[in-house]
Structures are given as structure tokens and as C-alpha cells.
Amino acid sequence: MGEKALLIIDMQKGAYMEAPCFDAEGVLMRINQLGEIFRQAGWPVFLIQHNGTKTNEFIPHTPAWEFLDELVVSPTDIVMSKQAHDAFYETSLAEELTRRGIRELFITGSATDFCVESTVQSALSKDYQIVVVKDGHTMSDRPHLSAKAIIEHYNWIWGLLIPTRGSITVQPFDVLKTSLTP
């Protein structure tokens, strides 16, 4: 296996049922294209699926728990369940990455301010080389702020975080597509 992995976090129907997500169609297109680039290069794609049984949401085998129909999922993808916002918390994600020799993570998904943010911070504290796909994460508006403003804010924050022994960058899809495609 390669040294890179794509994390696709919570692209589940439940995140899109109550309110529209910002640039949902564009984000899905970019995630699907990145997934294809990773698969063709032989790098793993991890689909992180939230199991919200504890909070009575995203219950396994219900429509809210299912991946979006438009999300391209390959039989070679690794599907992992999580029960907290952080994709590393009480999951085998870190062990799977270590077993495969992966230190560089490309992070995408939903929701920017909950699951993506928690996973980025957790990965940073674990010394990974992190690339947040600037236009590869989404969310719906919150009562006090628009989704667009929150996404811009987190992209700004992540771009200024002081890394541990790892690193963190925020890169737009077009730049990554060019740099990752042979």
C-alpha cells in the first residue's frame, strides 16, 4: 500500500435530510474524483460512517445512516464505523493506518464544524501529515452563521494551526488533483 490515505467522513443521508448542505453537489463531485485518483494510485480510501445509536440518530441500517447515493463507493474501500465526532475515538482507524504505513491523510466530508474538525484536530495530535481539502467538506447553515462562513473560518483556522511533529495544509481540489495525478 501507499503512504497516503483519503478519509471521507460522514457523507451520509442523515446529514442532508434536514437542511441543504453548502455546495453539496460540488463537494460530492470533488470527493468522488479524489476517490478515483486514490484508487487508481493504489492508495486506500476510508469511508467513515457515523453510528449514532447513543443519540438516536444515524442508526445503522436506516436511511439516515446510509451513504449518499451519489457517493462513489468501491469494493476496495475500507468502511469504518465511529460513534463520536472524532473518527479516531474508540475506532481502529489509527491501527489500520499504522498497519498500512500511512502517515499522510487527505481529509474530506461532513460536517465541517463537528466531525471534520474533530478528526483534523485528533489527527494533528497524532503527528500525521494532514491535507484538508479546502473545498471538499460541507455542512448546513447553523442558527447563528452560514455554512459558507463557517467553512471559510475553519479553512482559515486549519491553515494557521501549529503542527506537532506532523504537518497541516489546506489545499483546494484543483491543486491536489494536479499534484496527485501522474
Secondary structure as UniProt FT lines:
FT   STRAND          4..9
FT   HELIX           14..17
FT   TURN            22..23
FT   HELIX           24..41
FT   STRAND          45..50
FT   HELIX           53..55
FT   TURN            60..61
FT   TURN            63..65
FT   TURN            69..70
FT   TURN            75..76
FT   STRAND          78..82
FT   TURN            87..90
FT   HELIX           93..99
FT   TURN            100..101
FT   STRAND          104..110
FT   HELIX           112..116
FT   HELIX           117..125
FT   TURN            126..127
FT   STRAND          129..138
FT   HELIX           147..160
FT   STRAND          167..171
FT   HELIX           173..180
//
